[in-house]
Amino acid sequence: MSPSAAEIETIVRRVLRALTSDAAPGAAGSTGPDTVSTLRLSDRVISMQLVRDKLSNQQAIEIGRMSVVTPAAKDYCRERKIAIVRLGEAKASAPALIQDGTTKALELPKPQRLFVAGTASWMPSIAKQLCNRQSQVETMQADDTSAMHRISEGLRAGHQAGLAVVSAPHAACWQAARDDRLRPAVVSNWAELSDVLREVPVNVLILSSKNWNVASTCNVARRFFEHLRSNS
């Protein structure tokens, strides 16, 4: 289960307290009543393997301003409620926290309505054409399983529905149906979309990357968004 906004704020406040205390800065493993145990990593790339090897019982990880955190490392930390704080941002007037792959202020923004993920090579083009107020488009995933996992995580984070563009849509639908959060349906063509939205209380549409292109996928996303808005 993802941490609530209150839990996130508590963790970040403790990190800030630890960073501004009289104790030596960056002392990992400090256990005073007003501090939180932290791990400082200065590597350019923060991978899941690195975090797994270095992390013991710390509640937060400090990383450099230019460090890049891999998606797997973010998921690993999120599942264990480990805060990721960038050095140089923690002491600013609006502290930032990396949560669900995005650097956010303490007051977390409201999730978008539609969460889009997939394995198609043209996912970046989808991101450019869809309004970011209507949808959040993930980068291209390595495989269909990863794409469906990201959809599930997106809905868990508060997004209303998901759109998956995968290479094996029926296998992905079978996988999604095993997740209690997801009510998936495969859409094979544009004419079928209206029937699916009318007949099924779907919250995940699954498209084949072989049958759909950038323009048609964007049209499906916009139609799905309007359907969600009209029924909210």
TIKOLMAR-599053 format. One line per 10 residues: number of its first residue (from 1); their letters; for each residue y, z, x of N, C-alpha, C. Coordinates in Angstrom, 2 decimals. Layout:
NUM = A = Y/Z/X/Y/Z/X/Y/Z/X ~ ...
This chain:
1 = MSPSAAEIET = -1.20/0.00/0.86/0.00/0.00/0.00/1.24/0.00/0.89 ~ 2.22/-0.85/0.57/3.44/-0.92/1.35/4.28/0.32/1.13 ~ 5.02/0.77/2.17/5.86/1.96/2.00/6.99/1.68/1.04 ~ 7.41/2.71/0.30/8.51/2.57/-0.64/9.83/2.56/0.12 ~ 10.90/2.21/-0.59/12.23/2.19/0.04/12.60/3.59/0.53 ~ 12.21/4.63/-0.22/12.53/6.00/0.18/11.79/6.38/1.46 ~ 10.51/5.96/1.55/9.74/6.25/2.76/10.32/5.53/3.97 ~ 10.72/4.27/3.76/11.31/3.49/4.86/12.59/4.16/5.35 ~ 13.44/4.59/4.40/14.70/5.23/4.77/14.45/6.52/5.54 ~ 13.45/7.30/5.11/13.13/8.56/5.80/12.70/8.30/7.23
11 = IVRRVLRALT = 11.83/7.28/7.41/11.34/6.95/8.76/12.49/6.52/9.66 ~ 13.35/5.65/9.14/14.46/5.14/9.95/15.43/6.26/10.31 ~ 15.72/7.15/9.35/16.62/8.26/9.65/16.05/9.16/10.74 ~ 14.75/9.36/10.70/14.13/10.17/11.76/14.22/9.49/13.11 ~ 14.04/8.16/13.10/14.17/7.40/14.34/15.58/7.51/14.90 ~ 16.56/7.38/14.02/17.96/7.48/14.46/18.24/8.86/15.02 ~ 17.68/9.88/14.36/17.86/11.25/14.84/17.28/11.42/16.23 ~ 16.10/10.81/16.42/15.44/10.92/17.72/16.23/10.20/18.80 ~ 16.82/9.04/18.44/17.57/8.26/19.42/18.88/8.93/19.81 ~ 19.44/9.70/18.91/20.74/10.32/19.19/20.62/11.79/19.57
21 = SDAAPGAAGS = 19.40/12.28/19.69/19.22/13.70/20.05/19.51/13.93/21.52 ~ 19.54/15.20/21.90/19.81/15.54/23.29/18.61/15.31/24.18 ~ 17.45/15.05/23.57/16.26/14.80/24.38/16.40/13.48/25.10 ~ 15.56/13.27/26.10/15.62/12.03/26.87/15.35/10.86/25.95 ~ 16.17/9.79/26.00/16.00/8.67/25.10/14.70/7.94/25.36 ~ 14.07/7.50/24.21/12.87/6.70/24.34/11.66/7.50/24.73 ~ 11.68/8.83/24.62/10.54/9.62/25.02/9.45/9.50/23.97 ~ 8.43/8.71/24.25/7.35/8.52/23.29/6.55/9.79/23.17 ~ 6.16/10.10/21.90/5.31/11.25/21.69/6.06/12.53/21.47 ~ 7.40/12.53/21.37/8.15/13.75/21.11/7.79/14.26/19.73
31 = TGPDTVSTLR = 7.66/15.56/19.59/7.15/16.14/18.35/8.02/17.26/17.81 ~ 9.31/17.27/18.13/10.21/18.30/17.62/10.36/18.15/16.13 ~ 10.89/19.15/15.43/10.97/19.12/13.97/11.87/18.03/13.44 ~ 12.88/17.60/14.21/13.82/16.59/13.73/13.63/15.25/14.42 ~ 12.49/15.03/15.05/12.25/13.77/15.75/11.01/13.11/15.20 ~ 10.89/11.85/15.51/9.70/11.10/15.13/9.12/10.49/16.40 ~ 7.80/10.56/16.54/7.14/10.04/17.72/7.30/8.53/17.77 ~ 7.81/8.01/18.88/8.08/6.57/19.00/7.42/5.99/20.24 ~ 7.16/4.69/20.17/6.62/3.93/21.29/7.61/2.84/21.63 ~ 8.04/2.77/22.89/9.00/1.74/23.30/8.26/0.61/24.00
41 = LSDRVISMQL = 8.47/-0.62/23.53/7.85/-1.80/24.12/8.95/-2.77/24.55 ~ 8.89/-3.21/25.79/9.92/-4.11/26.32/9.41/-5.53/26.52 ~ 8.20/-5.81/26.09/7.62/-7.13/26.26/8.39/-8.19/25.47 ~ 8.37/-9.41/25.96/9.08/-10.50/25.28/8.41/-10.84/23.96 ~ 7.08/-10.81/23.94/6.32/-11.07/22.72/5.52/-9.82/22.36 ~ 5.73/-9.32/21.16/5.01/-8.13/20.69/3.87/-8.61/19.80 ~ 2.66/-8.62/20.35/1.50/-9.09/19.62/0.75/-7.93/18.98 ~ -0.15/-8.25/18.06/-0.96/-7.21/17.43/-1.84/-6.52/18.48 ~ -2.39/-7.30/19.42/-3.25/-6.71/20.44/-2.47/-5.74/21.31 ~ -1.22/-6.10/21.65/-0.39/-5.21/22.46/-0.12/-3.91/21.71
51 = VRDKLSNQQA = 0.26/-4.02/20.44/0.53/-2.82/19.64/-0.72/-1.97/19.50 ~ -1.84/-2.62/19.26/-3.10/-1.88/19.09/-3.49/-1.13/20.36 ~ -3.24/-1.78/21.52/-3.61/-1.16/22.80/-2.69/0.00/23.16 ~ -1.41/-0.13/22.82/-0.41/0.86/23.25/-0.22/2.00/22.25 ~ -0.40/1.70/20.97/-0.09/2.68/19.94/-1.17/3.75/19.86 ~ -0.73/5.00/19.75/-1.69/6.09/19.54/-1.40/6.72/18.18 ~ -0.52/7.75/18.17/-0.18/8.39/16.89/1.31/8.30/16.59 ~ 2.00/7.33/17.21/3.43/7.19/16.98/3.73/6.68/15.57 ~ 4.92/7.04/15.07/5.34/6.63/13.73/6.33/5.48/13.76 ~ 6.79/5.11/14.95/7.76/4.03/15.06/7.62/3.34/16.41
61 = IEIGRMSVVT = 8.04/2.06/16.44/8.02/1.28/17.67/9.43/0.77/17.93 ~ 9.92/0.99/19.15/11.22/0.45/19.55/10.97/-0.81/20.37 ~ 11.69/-1.88/20.04/11.53/-3.13/20.76/12.89/-3.63/21.24 ~ 12.89/-4.51/22.23/14.13/-5.05/22.78/14.83/-5.98/21.81 ~ 16.09/-6.22/22.05/16.90/-7.07/21.17/16.35/-8.49/21.08 ~ 15.74/-8.98/22.19/15.27/-10.35/22.22/13.76/-10.46/22.02 ~ 13.09/-9.35/21.77/11.64/-9.38/21.59/11.27/-10.11/20.30 ~ 10.14/-10.80/20.36/9.62/-11.52/19.19/8.35/-10.82/18.73 ~ 8.31/-10.44/17.46/7.15/-9.76/16.89/6.31/-10.77/16.13 ~ 5.05/-10.88/16.48/4.18/-11.84/15.80/3.89/-11.38/14.37
71 = PAAKDYCRER = 3.60/-12.32/13.46/3.27/-11.93/12.08/2.11/-10.95/11.99 ~ 1.10/-11.15/12.85/-0.05/-10.24/12.82/0.36/-8.83/13.21 ~ 1.27/-8.70/14.18/1.74/-7.38/14.60/2.55/-6.72/13.48 ~ 3.36/-7.51/12.78/4.14/-6.97/11.66/3.22/-6.46/10.56 ~ 2.19/-7.26/10.25/1.24/-6.83/9.22/0.51/-5.57/9.64 ~ 0.12/-5.51/10.92/-0.60/-4.35/11.45/0.25/-3.08/11.29 ~ 1.53/-3.19/11.64/2.43/-2.03/11.55/2.73/-1.67/10.10 ~ 2.92/-2.68/9.26/3.24/-2.42/7.87/2.09/-1.69/7.18 ~ 0.87/-2.12/7.44/-0.28/-1.48/6.81/-0.43/-0.02/7.22 ~ 0.05/0.31/8.43/-0.06/1.68/8.93/1.25/2.46/8.79
81 = KIAIVRLGEA = 2.24/1.85/8.09/3.54/2.48/7.85/4.22/2.85/9.16 ~ 4.14/1.94/10.15/4.81/2.11/11.44/6.12/1.34/11.39 ~ 7.24/2.03/11.54/8.55/1.36/11.54/8.75/0.62/12.85 ~ 9.39/-0.56/12.78/9.76/-1.33/13.97/11.27/-1.38/14.04 ~ 11.84/-0.83/15.09/13.29/-0.73/15.24/13.73/-1.46/16.49 ~ 14.71/-2.33/16.36/15.25/-3.05/17.52/16.26/-2.18/18.24 ~ 16.11/-2.03/19.55/17.09/-1.31/20.35/18.41/-2.06/20.30 ~ 19.49/-1.32/20.16/20.80/-1.94/20.06/21.24/-2.09/18.63 ~ 20.27/-2.08/17.69/20.60/-2.16/16.28/20.50/-0.81/15.61 ~ 19.65/0.05/16.16/19.41/1.33/15.53/20.65/2.20/15.48
91 = KASAPALIQD = 21.56/2.06/16.47/22.75/2.91/16.51/23.97/2.25/15.87 ~ 23.77/1.08/15.31/24.89/0.39/14.67/25.19/1.06/13.34 ~ 26.34/0.68/12.75/26.74/1.30/11.50/25.78/0.97/10.37 ~ 25.09/-0.17/10.47/24.11/-0.55/9.45/22.77/-0.76/10.15 ~ 21.99/0.30/10.38/20.73/0.19/11.09/19.81/-0.83/10.44 ~ 18.99/-1.47/11.28/18.09/-2.49/10.77/16.65/-2.11/11.02 ~ 15.80/-2.58/10.15/14.37/-2.31/10.24/13.63/-3.60/9.97 ~ 12.59/-3.88/10.77/11.78/-5.05/10.50/10.71/-4.65/9.51 ~ 10.72/-5.26/8.35/9.75/-4.94/7.29/9.36/-6.24/6.61 ~ 8.04/-6.48/6.48/7.53/-7.71/5.87/8.04/-8.95/6.60
101 = GTTKALELPK = 8.21/-8.82/7.91/8.58/-9.98/8.69/10.04/-10.32/8.72 ~ 10.90/-9.48/8.15/12.33/-9.77/8.09/13.14/-8.57/8.53 ~ 14.20/-8.81/9.32/15.09/-7.72/9.69/15.98/-7.39/8.51 ~ 15.93/-6.14/8.05/16.64/-5.77/6.84/17.46/-4.51/7.06 ~ 18.51/-4.33/6.28/19.28/-3.10/6.30/18.50/-2.03/5.57 ~ 19.00/-0.80/5.64/18.31/0.30/4.98/18.18/0.06/3.48 ~ 19.21/-0.53/2.89/19.13/-0.88/1.48/18.44/-2.22/1.37 ~ 17.16/-2.22/1.06/16.36/-3.43/1.09/16.83/-4.41/0.01 ~ 16.91/-5.71/0.35/17.32/-6.68/-0.64/16.25/-6.88/-1.70 ~ 16.69/-7.32/-2.87/15.76/-7.58/-3.95/14.90/-8.79/-3.60
111 = PQRLFVAGTA = 13.58/-8.70/-3.77/12.72/-9.83/-3.43/13.05/-11.07/-4.25 ~ 12.75/-12.23/-3.69/12.92/-13.47/-4.42/11.85/-13.55/-5.50 ~ 12.04/-14.46/-6.45/11.08/-14.59/-7.55/9.79/-15.28/-7.10 ~ 9.90/-16.30/-6.24/8.75/-17.13/-5.89/8.48/-17.04/-4.39 ~ 7.22/-16.77/-4.05/6.80/-16.65/-2.64/5.91/-17.85/-2.34 ~ 6.31/-18.67/-1.37/5.62/-19.93/-1.08/4.97/-19.85/0.30 ~ 3.69/-20.19/0.37/2.97/-20.21/1.65/1.94/-21.33/1.61 ~ 1.56/-21.82/2.78/0.57/-22.89/2.80/0.23/-23.35/4.20 ~ -0.67/-24.32/4.25/-1.15/-24.85/5.53/-0.64/-26.26/5.81 ~ 0.15/-26.81/4.91/0.67/-28.17/5.09/1.65/-28.21/6.26
121 = SWMPSIAKQL = 1.60/-29.28/7.02/2.49/-29.41/8.18/3.94/-29.55/7.76 ~ 4.17/-29.91/6.50/5.54/-30.11/6.04/6.14/-28.89/5.35 ~ 5.59/-27.69/5.59/6.17/-26.47/5.03/7.64/-26.27/5.44 ~ 8.03/-26.58/6.69/9.46/-26.42/7.04/10.37/-27.28/6.17 ~ 9.90/-28.46/5.76/10.71/-29.31/4.89/10.85/-28.70/3.50 ~ 9.81/-28.01/3.04/9.88/-27.31/1.76/10.97/-26.23/1.82 ~ 10.98/-25.50/2.94/11.96/-24.41/3.11/13.38/-24.95/3.07 ~ 13.60/-26.15/3.60/14.95/-26.72/3.64/15.41/-27.17/2.26 ~ 14.48/-27.57/1.41/14.86/-28.15/0.12/14.92/-27.16/-1.03 ~ 14.20/-26.03/-0.91/14.21/-25.05/-1.98/15.34/-24.04/-1.77
131 = CNRQSQVETM = 15.97/-23.64/-2.86/17.05/-22.65/-2.80/16.47/-21.29/-2.41 ~ 17.07/-20.66/-1.41/16.53/-19.36/-0.97/16.81/-18.24/-1.95 ~ 17.61/-18.51/-2.97/17.81/-17.52/-4.02/16.68/-17.56/-5.05 ~ 15.96/-18.65/-5.04/14.86/-18.81/-5.98/13.50/-18.56/-5.33 ~ 13.39/-18.78/-4.04/12.08/-18.69/-3.40/12.21/-18.30/-1.93 ~ 11.12/-17.74/-1.42/10.99/-17.46/0.00/9.82/-18.28/0.52 ~ 10.09/-19.15/1.48/9.06/-20.04/2.01/8.63/-19.56/3.39 ~ 7.33/-19.32/3.53/6.77/-18.89/4.81/6.56/-20.10/5.72 ~ 6.46/-19.84/7.02/6.12/-20.90/7.96/4.66/-21.32/7.74 ~ 4.29/-22.44/8.30/2.93/-22.96/8.12/1.90/-21.95/8.61
141 = QADDTSAMHR = 0.89/-21.67/7.77/-0.17/-20.74/8.13/-1.31/-21.46/8.83 ~ -2.10/-20.71/9.57/-3.18/-21.30/10.37/-4.31/-21.85/9.50 ~ -4.59/-21.20/8.37/-5.67/-21.64/7.50/-5.40/-21.18/6.07 ~ -6.25/-21.65/5.15/-6.05/-21.32/3.74/-6.16/-19.82/3.47 ~ -7.08/-19.16/4.17/-7.25/-17.72/3.98/-5.98/-16.97/4.33 ~ -5.35/-17.35/5.44/-4.10/-16.71/5.84/-3.00/-16.97/4.82 ~ -2.97/-18.18/4.28/-1.95/-18.52/3.29/-2.11/-17.65/2.03 ~ -3.34/-17.50/1.57/-3.56/-16.69/0.37/-3.28/-15.21/0.65 ~ -3.57/-14.78/1.87/-3.25/-13.40/2.24/-1.75/-13.17/2.19 ~ -0.97/-14.13/2.69/0.48/-14.00/2.66/1.01/-14.00/1.22
151 = ISEGLRAGHQ = 0.40/-14.80/0.35/0.78/-14.80/-1.06/0.54/-13.42/-1.66 ~ -0.63/-12.86/-1.37/-0.96/-11.53/-1.89/0.03/-10.49/-1.39 ~ 0.37/-10.55/-0.09/1.34/-9.62/0.48/2.72/-9.80/-0.16 ~ 3.08/-11.04/-0.44/4.37/-11.31/-1.06/4.48/-10.68/-2.44 ~ 3.42/-10.79/-3.23/3.43/-10.17/-4.56/3.41/-8.66/-4.45 ~ 2.70/-8.15/-3.45/2.68/-6.70/-3.26/4.07/-6.19/-2.89 ~ 4.84/-7.02/-2.19/6.19/-6.62/-1.78/7.19/-6.71/-2.92 ~ 6.78/-7.27/-4.06/7.68/-7.30/-5.20/8.04/-8.68/-5.72 ~ 7.59/-9.72/-5.06/7.85/-11.07/-5.57/7.09/-11.28/-6.87 ~ 7.68/-12.06/-7.75/7.12/-12.19/-9.10/5.90/-13.10/-9.13
161 = AGLAVVSAPH = 5.88/-14.13/-8.31/4.78/-15.09/-8.35/4.68/-15.82/-7.01 ~ 3.59/-16.59/-6.86/3.37/-17.29/-5.61/3.01/-18.75/-5.82 ~ 3.26/-19.54/-4.80/2.88/-20.96/-4.79/2.20/-21.24/-3.46 ~ 0.94/-21.68/-3.53/0.16/-21.95/-2.31/-0.12/-23.44/-2.19 ~ 0.10/-23.98/-0.99/-0.22/-25.38/-0.70/-1.31/-25.37/0.37 ~ -2.53/-25.69/-0.02/-3.68/-25.50/0.86/-4.53/-26.76/0.92 ~ -5.47/-26.77/1.87/-6.33/-27.94/2.05/-7.54/-27.93/1.12 ~ -8.01/-26.74/0.74/-9.15/-26.61/-0.16/-8.75/-25.73/-1.35 ~ -8.09/-26.31/-2.35/-7.50/-25.51/-3.43/-8.51/-24.72/-4.26 ~ -9.67/-25.28/-4.54/-10.62/-24.58/-5.40/-11.25/-23.39/-4.67
171 = AACWQAARDD = -11.50/-23.54/-3.38/-11.99/-22.42/-2.59/-10.93/-21.33/-2.50 ~ -9.67/-21.75/-2.34/-8.57/-20.78/-2.29/-8.43/-20.06/-3.62 ~ -8.63/-20.78/-4.73/-8.54/-20.17/-6.06/-9.65/-19.13/-6.24 ~ -10.84/-19.46/-5.78/-11.95/-18.51/-5.86/-11.64/-17.25/-5.05 ~ -11.06/-17.45/-3.86/-10.68/-16.31/-3.03/-9.61/-15.47/-3.72 ~ -8.60/-16.14/-4.29/-7.49/-15.43/-4.94/-7.96/-14.65/-6.17 ~ -8.95/-15.19/-6.88/-9.43/-14.54/-8.10/-10.09/-13.19/-7.81 ~ -10.45/-12.96/-6.58/-11.08/-11.69/-6.19/-10.04/-10.61/-5.96 ~ -8.77/-10.98/-5.93/-7.67/-10.04/-5.73/-7.10/-9.67/-7.09 ~ -7.11/-8.39/-7.42/-6.66/-7.94/-8.74/-5.19/-8.26/-9.01
181 = RLRPAVVSNW = -4.40/-8.45/-7.94/-2.97/-8.74/-8.14/-2.72/-10.18/-8.54 ~ -3.68/-11.05/-8.26/-3.44/-12.49/-8.41/-4.13/-13.06/-9.65 ~ -3.39/-13.93/-10.36/-3.94/-14.69/-11.50/-3.72/-16.17/-11.17 ~ -4.65/-16.74/-10.41/-4.43/-18.08/-9.86/-4.87/-19.22/-10.78 ~ -4.29/-20.39/-10.55/-4.72/-21.61/-11.23/-4.43/-22.79/-10.32 ~ -5.38/-23.70/-10.25/-5.19/-24.93/-9.47/-4.50/-25.96/-10.35 ~ -3.46/-26.60/-9.79/-2.76/-27.68/-10.50/-3.02/-28.97/-9.74 ~ -3.68/-29.91/-10.39/-4.07/-31.15/-9.72/-3.02/-32.25/-9.82 ~ -2.22/-32.23/-10.90/-1.20/-33.26/-11.06/-0.06/-32.72/-11.92 ~ 1.02/-33.48/-11.99/2.22/-33.00/-12.68/1.96/-32.81/-14.18
191 = AELSDVLREV = 1.19/-33.69/-14.79/0.93/-33.59/-16.22/0.18/-32.30/-16.56 ~ -0.61/-31.81/-15.62/-1.41/-30.62/-15.85/-0.58/-29.34/-15.77 ~ 0.57/-29.42/-15.10/1.38/-28.23/-14.87/1.82/-27.57/-16.18 ~ 2.32/-28.34/-17.12/2.79/-27.78/-18.39/1.68/-27.07/-19.14 ~ 0.48/-27.66/-19.12/-0.66/-27.04/-19.80/-1.02/-25.70/-19.17 ~ -1.01/-25.66/-17.84/-1.35/-24.42/-17.13/-0.34/-23.33/-17.46 ~ 0.95/-23.66/-17.40/1.98/-22.66/-17.67/1.97/-22.20/-19.12 ~ 1.56/-23.07/-20.04/1.54/-22.71/-21.44/0.28/-21.91/-21.80 ~ -0.84/-22.21/-21.17/-2.11/-21.63/-21.60/-2.54/-20.40/-20.81 ~ -2.03/-20.25/-19.60/-2.54/-19.20/-18.71/-1.39/-18.32/-18.22
201 = PVNVLILSSK = -1.53/-17.00/-18.26/-0.50/-16.10/-17.70/-0.59/-16.06/-16.17 ~ -0.41/-17.23/-15.57/-0.64/-17.40/-14.14/0.50/-16.79/-13.32 ~ 0.18/-16.23/-12.16/1.23/-15.80/-11.23/1.07/-16.42/-9.85 ~ 0.07/-17.29/-9.69/-0.10/-18.05/-8.45/-0.55/-19.46/-8.80 ~ 0.24/-20.45/-8.42/-0.15/-21.84/-8.55/-0.67/-22.33/-7.21 ~ -1.77/-23.06/-7.24/-2.39/-23.56/-6.01/-2.40/-25.07/-6.04 ~ -1.80/-25.68/-5.02/-1.72/-27.13/-4.91/-2.53/-27.61/-3.70 ~ -3.04/-28.82/-3.81/-3.75/-29.43/-2.68/-2.74/-30.15/-1.78 ~ -2.80/-29.87/-0.50/-1.88/-30.53/0.44/-2.21/-32.02/0.58 ~ -3.39/-32.43/0.08/-3.78/-33.85/0.16/-3.21/-34.64/-1.01
211 = NWNVASTCNV = -2.96/-33.96/-2.13/-2.52/-34.66/-3.34/-1.03/-34.52/-3.64 ~ -0.38/-33.55/-2.99/1.04/-33.30/-3.23/1.83/-33.54/-1.96 ~ 3.10/-33.91/-2.13/3.97/-34.11/-0.98/5.17/-33.18/-1.09 ~ 6.13/-33.35/-0.20/7.29/-32.45/-0.17/8.06/-32.49/-1.49 ~ 8.39/-33.69/-1.95/9.21/-33.81/-3.16/8.50/-33.24/-4.38 ~ 7.22/-33.60/-4.57/6.51/-33.13/-5.76/6.25/-31.63/-5.71 ~ 6.00/-31.10/-4.52/5.80/-29.65/-4.39/7.08/-28.90/-4.72 ~ 8.21/-29.40/-4.26/9.49/-28.77/-4.59/9.75/-28.82/-6.09 ~ 9.38/-29.92/-6.74/9.56/-30.02/-8.19/8.69/-29.00/-8.92 ~ 7.46/-28.80/-8.44/6.59/-27.79/-9.03/7.20/-26.40/-8.86
221 = ARRFFEHLRS = 7.70/-26.13/-7.66/8.30/-24.82/-7.39/9.49/-24.56/-8.31 ~ 10.33/-25.57/-8.49/11.51/-25.40/-9.36/11.08/-25.21/-10.82 ~ 10.10/-25.98/-11.25/9.61/-25.85/-12.63/8.97/-24.47/-12.84 ~ 8.22/-24.00/-11.87/7.58/-22.69/-11.96/8.65/-21.60/-11.99 ~ 9.68/-21.75/-11.17/10.76/-20.77/-11.15/11.45/-20.69/-12.51 ~ 11.75/-21.85/-13.10/12.40/-21.87/-14.42/11.50/-21.23/-15.48 ~ 10.20/-21.48/-15.36/9.25/-20.84/-16.28/9.28/-19.33/-16.14 ~ 9.30/-18.85/-14.91/9.35/-17.40/-14.66/10.64/-16.80/-15.21 ~ 11.75/-17.49/-14.98/13.04/-16.97/-15.44/13.12/-16.93/-16.96 ~ 12.60/-17.94/-17.60/12.67/-17.98/-19.07/11.74/-16.96/-19.72
231 = NS = 10.73/-16.50/-18.98/9.78/-15.55/-19.54/9.99/-14.13/-19.01 ~ 11.05/-13.93/-18.23/11.29/-12.59/-17.66/12.13/-11.76/-18.62
